[in-house]
């Protein structure tokens, strides 16, 4: 289902949302991430991914860049004292 929806959205210039925010971004499967990426407009603030690799519950061996998701990002490391 996610693959079909992503393919239907990929060729469209008008996307259904101005911004797409994904929380717990460490857990989606590759097909789900492709779908979320297809929902977002192709601009710098179109897709926002928030996650914590330390909380990953599913081990999907892939990188976001390998799926065609532009991962120009800002990383913040929070330290607990």
N, CA, C and O atoms as CSV, one atom per row, in Angstrom:
chain,resi,resn,atom,element,x,y,z
A,1,UNK,N,N,0.815,-1.177,0.000
A,1,UNK,CA,C,0.000,0.000,0.000
A,1,UNK,C,C,0.870,1.258,0.000
A,1,UNK,O,O,0.615,2.179,-0.775
A,2,UNK,N,N,1.911,1.311,0.871
A,2,UNK,CA,C,2.762,2.491,0.936
A,2,UNK,C,C,3.492,2.721,-0.386
A,2,UNK,O,O,3.657,3.865,-0.811
A,3,UNK,N,N,3.926,1.651,-1.032
A,3,UNK,CA,C,4.635,1.793,-2.302
A,3,UNK,C,C,3.732,2.383,-3.366
A,3,UNK,O,O,4.147,3.288,-4.090
A,4,UNK,N,N,2.516,1.898,-3.476
A,4,UNK,CA,C,1.571,2.416,-4.462
A,4,UNK,C,C,1.231,3.877,-4.225
A,4,UNK,O,O,1.150,4.660,-5.171
A,5,UNK,N,N,1.033,4.245,-2.970
A,5,UNK,CA,C,0.736,5.638,-2.641
A,5,UNK,C,C,1.923,6.545,-2.944
A,5,UNK,O,O,1.746,7.643,-3.473
A,6,UNK,N,N,3.116,6.098,-2.617
A,6,UNK,CA,C,4.312,6.901,-2.895
A,6,UNK,C,C,4.488,7.106,-4.391
A,6,UNK,O,O,4.808,8.212,-4.827
A,7,UNK,N,N,4.287,6.067,-5.178
A,7,UNK,CA,C,4.417,6.198,-6.641
A,7,UNK,C,C,3.375,7.157,-7.205
A,7,UNK,O,O,3.668,7.915,-8.130
A,8,UNK,N,N,2.174,7.131,-6.660
A,8,UNK,CA,C,1.117,8.031,-7.133
A,8,UNK,C,C,1.450,9.491,-6.821
A,8,UNK,O,O,1.051,10.385,-7.569
A,9,UNK,N,N,2.164,9.741,-5.742
A,9,UNK,CA,C,2.502,11.108,-5.337
A,9,UNK,C,C,3.785,11.632,-5.960
A,9,UNK,O,O,3.953,12.845,-6.078
A,10,UNK,N,N,4.691,10.754,-6.363
A,10,UNK,CA,C,6.015,11.164,-6.820
A,10,UNK,C,C,5.998,12.107,-8.016
A,10,UNK,O,O,6.809,13.032,-8.060
A,11,UNK,N,N,5.127,11.916,-8.966
A,11,UNK,CA,C,5.125,12.750,-10.153
A,11,UNK,C,C,4.391,14.066,-10.009
A,11,UNK,O,O,4.439,14.895,-10.917
A,12,UNK,N,N,3.724,14.277,-8.913
A,12,UNK,CA,C,2.913,15.487,-8.719
A,12,UNK,C,C,3.760,16.658,-8.237
A,12,UNK,O,O,4.617,16.502,-7.367
A,13,UNK,N,N,3.514,17.816,-8.804
A,13,UNK,CA,C,4.200,19.008,-8.315
A,13,UNK,C,C,3.481,19.581,-7.100
A,13,UNK,O,O,4.129,20.107,-6.195
A,14,UNK,N,N,2.158,19.488,-7.063
A,14,UNK,CA,C,1.389,19.948,-5.907
A,14,UNK,C,C,1.257,18.792,-4.921
A,14,UNK,O,O,0.708,17.741,-5.251
A,15,UNK,N,N,1.757,18.995,-3.730
A,15,UNK,CA,C,1.696,17.970,-2.688
A,15,UNK,C,C,0.525,18.263,-1.750
A,15,UNK,O,O,0.092,19.411,-1.654
A,16,UNK,N,N,0.006,17.245,-1.057
A,16,UNK,CA,C,-1.159,17.457,-0.192
A,16,UNK,C,C,-0.858,18.266,1.073
A,16,UNK,O,O,-1.783,18.753,1.724
A,17,UNK,N,N,0.427,18.417,1.429
A,17,UNK,CA,C,0.792,19.137,2.649
A,17,UNK,C,C,1.912,20.119,2.367
A,17,UNK,O,O,2.721,19.909,1.463
A,18,UNK,N,N,1.959,21.198,3.146
A,18,UNK,CA,C,3.058,22.159,3.038
A,18,UNK,C,C,4.302,21.653,3.762
A,18,UNK,O,O,5.426,21.916,3.333
A,19,UNK,N,N,4.101,20.932,4.854
A,19,UNK,CA,C,5.189,20.392,5.664
A,19,UNK,C,C,4.763,19.023,6.181
A,19,UNK,O,O,3.582,18.783,6.436
A,20,UNK,N,N,5.731,18.135,6.331
A,20,UNK,CA,C,5.469,16.818,6.914
A,20,UNK,C,C,6.455,16.626,8.065
A,20,UNK,O,O,7.667,16.724,7.876
A,21,UNK,N,N,5.932,16.354,9.247
A,21,UNK,CA,C,6.739,16.147,10.445
A,21,UNK,C,C,6.601,14.699,10.884
A,21,UNK,O,O,5.495,14.213,11.121
A,22,UNK,N,N,7.727,14.019,10.989
A,22,UNK,CA,C,7.738,12.613,11.412
A,22,UNK,C,C,8.479,12.525,12.743
A,22,UNK,O,O,9.679,12.794,12.812
A,23,UNK,N,N,7.763,12.151,13.793
A,23,UNK,CA,C,8.388,11.911,15.089
A,23,UNK,C,C,8.688,10.420,15.185
A,23,UNK,O,O,8.055,9.607,14.511
A,24,UNK,N,N,9.652,10.070,16.022
A,24,UNK,CA,C,10.114,8.679,16.145
A,24,UNK,C,C,10.602,8.174,14.788
A,24,UNK,O,O,10.299,7.049,14.390
A,25,UNK,N,N,11.352,9.007,14.091
A,25,UNK,CA,C,11.806,8.704,12.729
A,25,UNK,C,C,12.824,7.576,12.657
A,25,UNK,O,O,13.221,7.173,11.564
A,26,UNK,N,N,13.248,7.067,13.793
A,26,UNK,CA,C,14.184,5.947,13.781
A,26,UNK,C,C,13.485,4.620,13.483
A,26,UNK,O,O,14.158,3.627,13.207
A,27,UNK,N,N,12.160,4.583,13.532
A,27,UNK,CA,C,11.450,3.314,13.419
A,27,UNK,C,C,10.750,2.997,12.094
A,27,UNK,O,O,10.471,1.821,11.861
A,28,UNK,N,N,10.445,3.949,11.209
A,28,UNK,CA,C,9.734,3.566,9.983
A,28,UNK,C,C,10.554,2.621,9.101
A,28,UNK,O,O,11.778,2.724,9.014
A,29,UNK,N,N,9.850,1.711,8.459
A,29,UNK,CA,C,10.475,0.824,7.475
A,29,UNK,C,C,10.795,1.648,6.228
A,29,UNK,O,O,10.219,2.720,6.042
A,30,UNK,N,N,11.694,1.176,5.376
A,30,UNK,CA,C,12.048,1.928,4.164
A,30,UNK,C,C,10.846,2.323,3.313
A,30,UNK,O,O,10.803,3.447,2.813
A,31,UNK,N,N,9.890,1.455,3.137
A,31,UNK,CA,C,8.727,1.768,2.308
A,31,UNK,C,C,7.885,2.883,2.935
A,31,UNK,O,O,7.314,3.706,2.219
A,32,UNK,N,N,7.810,2.910,4.247
A,32,UNK,CA,C,7.067,3.976,4.930
A,32,UNK,C,C,7.789,5.315,4.795
A,32,UNK,O,O,7.151,6.347,4.586
A,33,UNK,N,N,9.114,5.300,4.913
A,33,UNK,CA,C,9.874,6.533,4.764
A,33,UNK,C,C,9.757,7.099,3.342
A,33,UNK,O,O,9.667,8.314,3.165
A,34,UNK,N,N,9.759,6.232,2.344
A,34,UNK,CA,C,9.553,6.696,0.957
A,34,UNK,C,C,8.184,7.354,0.803
A,34,UNK,O,O,8.062,8.369,0.117
A,35,UNK,N,N,7.168,6.795,1.424
A,35,UNK,CA,C,5.828,7.368,1.372
A,35,UNK,C,C,5.803,8.750,2.026
A,35,UNK,O,O,5.276,9.699,1.445
A,36,UNK,N,N,6.367,8.870,3.227
A,36,UNK,CA,C,6.391,10.162,3.914
A,36,UNK,C,C,7.150,11.199,3.098
A,36,UNK,O,O,6.746,12.360,3.033
A,37,UNK,N,N,8.237,10.787,2.485
A,37,UNK,CA,C,9.012,11.695,1.641
A,37,UNK,C,C,8.205,12.147,0.427
A,37,UNK,O,O,8.308,13.301,0.010
A,38,UNK,N,N,7.411,11.258,-0.136
A,38,UNK,CA,C,6.582,11.601,-1.295
A,38,UNK,C,C,5.450,12.556,-0.917
A,38,UNK,O,O,4.968,13.299,-1.773
A,39,UNK,N,N,5.021,12.553,0.334
A,39,UNK,CA,C,3.979,13.474,0.797
A,39,UNK,C,C,4.476,14.915,0.889
A,39,UNK,O,O,3.703,15.859,0.726
A,40,UNK,N,N,5.762,15.073,1.149
A,40,UNK,CA,C,6.329,16.390,1.413
A,40,UNK,C,C,6.748,17.093,0.130
A,40,UNK,O,O,7.187,16.445,-0.820
A,41,UNK,N,N,6.613,18.421,0.098
A,41,UNK,CA,C,7.107,19.164,-1.056
A,41,UNK,C,C,8.639,19.116,-1.100
A,41,UNK,O,O,9.287,18.997,-0.060
A,42,UNK,N,N,9.202,19.207,-2.274
A,42,UNK,CA,C,10.657,19.131,-2.449
A,42,UNK,C,C,11.276,20.501,-2.174
A,42,UNK,O,O,11.618,21.245,-3.093
A,43,UNK,N,N,11.410,20.808,-0.901
A,43,UNK,CA,C,12.081,22.041,-0.484
A,43,UNK,C,C,12.737,21.782,0.864
A,43,UNK,O,O,12.477,20.764,1.505
A,44,UNK,N,N,13.578,22.696,1.283
A,44,UNK,CA,C,14.397,22.472,2.475
A,44,UNK,C,C,13.579,22.209,3.734
A,44,UNK,O,O,14.012,21.436,4.589
A,45,UNK,N,N,12.411,22.829,3.872
A,45,UNK,CA,C,11.628,22.625,5.089
A,45,UNK,C,C,10.392,21.767,4.844
A,45,UNK,O,O,9.444,21.813,5.627
A,46,UNK,N,N,10.392,20.995,3.781
A,46,UNK,CA,C,9.233,20.172,3.453
A,46,UNK,C,C,9.079,18.946,4.332
A,46,UNK,O,O,7.959,18.550,4.656
A,47,UNK,N,N,10.197,18.339,4.721
A,47,UNK,CA,C,10.163,17.106,5.509
A,47,UNK,C,C,11.049,17.288,6.734
A,47,UNK,O,O,12.227,17.624,6.609
A,48,UNK,N,N,10.487,17.069,7.910
A,48,UNK,CA,C,11.230,17.183,9.166
A,48,UNK,C,C,11.180,15.831,9.855
A,48,UNK,O,O,10.100,15.301,10.117
A,49,UNK,N,N,12.346,15.273,10.148
A,49,UNK,CA,C,12.446,13.972,10.805
A,49,UNK,C,C,13.052,14.166,12.196
A,49,UNK,O,O,14.132,14.740,12.334
A,50,UNK,N,N,12.361,13.690,13.212
A,50,UNK,CA,C,12.868,13.760,14.584
A,50,UNK,C,C,12.954,12.347,15.128
A,50,UNK,O,O,11.966,11.613,15.140
A,51,UNK,N,N,14.129,11.974,15.572
A,51,UNK,CA,C,14.281,10.619,16.075
A,51,UNK,C,C,15.466,10.492,17.008
A,51,UNK,O,O,16.242,11.431,17.182
A,52,UNK,N,N,15.592,9.344,17.593
A,52,UNK,CA,C,16.671,9.037,18.517
A,52,UNK,C,C,17.109,7.608,18.231
A,52,UNK,O,O,16.405,6.653,18.562
A,53,UNK,N,N,18.268,7.472,17.616
A,53,UNK,CA,C,18.769,6.144,17.240
A,53,UNK,C,C,18.898,5.235,18.466
A,53,UNK,O,O,18.761,4.017,18.351
A,54,UNK,N,N,19.160,5.818,19.629
A,54,UNK,CA,C,19.268,5.039,20.856
A,54,UNK,C,C,17.958,4.396,21.279
A,54,UNK,O,O,17.959,3.472,22.091
A,55,UNK,N,N,16.843,4.870,20.742
A,55,UNK,CA,C,15.538,4.312,21.081
A,55,UNK,C,C,14.979,3.409,19.984
A,55,UNK,O,O,13.817,3.008,20.041
A,56,UNK,N,N,15.784,3.095,19.010
A,56,UNK,CA,C,15.316,2.272,17.896
A,56,UNK,C,C,14.826,0.925,18.393
A,56,UNK,O,O,15.526,0.233,19.132
A,57,UNK,N,N,13.602,0.550,17.979
A,57,UNK,CA,C,13.065,-0.753,18.376
A,57,UNK,C,C,13.076,-1.738,17.213
A,57,UNK,O,O,13.047,-2.951,17.424
A,58,UNK,N,N,13.119,-1.224,15.993
A,58,UNK,CA,C,13.231,-2.074,14.809
A,58,UNK,C,C,14.578,-1.802,14.173
A,58,UNK,O,O,14.993,-0.647,14.080
A,59,UNK,N,N,15.258,-2.822,13.742
A,59,UNK,CA,C,16.579,-2.632,13.145
A,59,UNK,C,C,16.476,-2.745,11.628
A,59,UNK,O,O,16.590,-3.834,11.067
A,60,UNK,N,N,16.262,-1.616,10.979
A,60,UNK,CA,C,16.209,-1.564,9.519
A,60,UNK,C,C,17.569,-1.094,9.010
A,60,UNK,O,O,17.926,0.068,9.204
A,61,UNK,N,N,18.325,-1.962,8.372
A,61,UNK,CA,C,19.664,-1.568,7.922
A,61,UNK,C,C,19.627,-0.748,6.616
A,61,UNK,O,O,19.864,-1.287,5.535
A,62,UNK,N,N,19.330,0.544,6.727
A,62,UNK,CA,C,19.324,1.419,5.560
A,62,UNK,C,C,19.635,2.837,6.021
A,62,UNK,O,O,19.509,3.168,7.200
A,63,UNK,N,N,20.039,3.652,5.078
A,63,UNK,CA,C,20.224,5.066,5.382
A,63,UNK,C,C,19.132,5.851,4.670
A,63,UNK,O,O,18.609,5.414,3.645
A,64,UNK,N,N,18.793,7.001,5.216
A,64,UNK,CA,C,17.763,7.822,4.600
A,64,UNK,C,C,18.205,8.282,3.214
A,64,UNK,O,O,17.396,8.321,2.287
A,65,UNK,N,N,19.473,8.628,3.067
A,65,UNK,CA,C,19.987,9.096,1.770
A,65,UNK,C,C,19.879,8.002,0.709
A,65,UNK,O,O,19.619,8.304,-0.456
A,66,UNK,N,N,20.072,6.741,1.090
A,66,UNK,CA,C,19.985,5.651,0.115
A,66,UNK,C,C,18.571,5.476,-0.423
A,66,UNK,O,O,18.378,4.862,-1.473
A,67,UNK,N,N,17.570,6.016,0.296
A,67,UNK,CA,C,16.177,5.926,-0.135
A,67,UNK,C,C,15.742,7.154,-0.923
A,67,UNK,O,O,14.576,7.274,-1.300
A,68,UNK,N,N,16.681,8.067,-1.171
A,68,UNK,CA,C,16.345,9.263,-1.924
A,68,UNK,C,C,15.815,10.390,-1.071
A,68,UNK,O,O,15.302,11.374,-1.604
A,69,UNK,N,N,15.926,10.273,0.250
A,69,UNK,CA,C,15.479,11.327,1.155
A,69,UNK,C,C,16.657,12.274,1.364
A,69,UNK,O,O,17.716,11.863,1.839
A,70,UNK,N,N,16.467,13.537,1.008
A,70,UNK,CA,C,17.519,14.536,1.155
A,70,UNK,C,C,17.735,14.794,2.637
A,70,UNK,O,O,16.853,15.321,3.315
A,71,UNK,N,N,18.897,14.428,3.138
A,71,UNK,CA,C,19.149,14.485,4.572
A,71,UNK,C,C,20.130,15.594,4.949
A,71,UNK,O,O,21.026,15.393,5.769
A,72,UNK,N,N,19.953,16.739,4.353
A,72,UNK,CA,C,20.743,17.894,4.789
A,72,UNK,C,C,20.122,18.335,6.103
A,72,UNK,O,O,19.005,18.852,6.133
A,73,UNK,N,N,20.830,18.132,7.152
A,73,UNK,CA,C,20.167,18.305,8.435
A,73,UNK,C,C,21.063,18.961,9.460
A,73,UNK,O,O,22.248,19.208,9.235
A,74,UNK,N,N,20.455,19.226,10.574
A,74,UNK,CA,C,21.151,19.714,11.756
A,74,UNK,C,C,21.017,18.645,12.819
A,74,UNK,O,O,19.917,18.175,13.112
A,75,UNK,N,N,22.125,18.273,13.383
A,75,UNK,CA,C,22.115,17.256,14.430
A,75,UNK,C,C,22.369,17.919,15.768
A,75,UNK,O,O,23.202,18.820,15.873
A,76,UNK,N,N,21.669,17.486,16.770
A,76,UNK,CA,C,21.889,17.949,18.125
A,76,UNK,C,C,22.054,16.736,19.015
A,76,UNK,O,O,21.245,15.809,18.977
A,77,UNK,N,N,23.094,16.747,19.804
A,77,UNK,CA,C,23.312,15.680,20.756
A,77,UNK,C,C,23.003,16.207,22.140
A,77,UNK,O,O,23.596,17.184,22.597
A,78,UNK,N,N,22.080,15.558,22.791
A,78,UNK,CA,C,21.699,15.954,24.135
A,78,UNK,C,C,22.450,15.065,25.120
A,78,UNK,O,O,22.404,13.839,25.026
A,79,UNK,N,N,23.129,15.687,26.047
A,79,UNK,CA,C,23.872,14.931,27.051
A,79,UNK,C,C,23.148,15.014,28.382
A,79,UNK,O,O,22.663,16.073,28.781
A,80,UNK,N,N,23.087,13.898,29.047
A,80,UNK,CA,C,22.466,13.834,30.372
A,80,UNK,C,C,23.584,13.862,31.410
A,80,UNK,O,O,24.510,13.054,31.357
A,81,UNK,N,N,23.492,14.781,32.336
A,81,UNK,CA,C,24.542,14.910,33.364
A,81,UNK,C,C,24.190,14.119,34.601
A,81,UNK,O,O,24.953,14.110,35.566
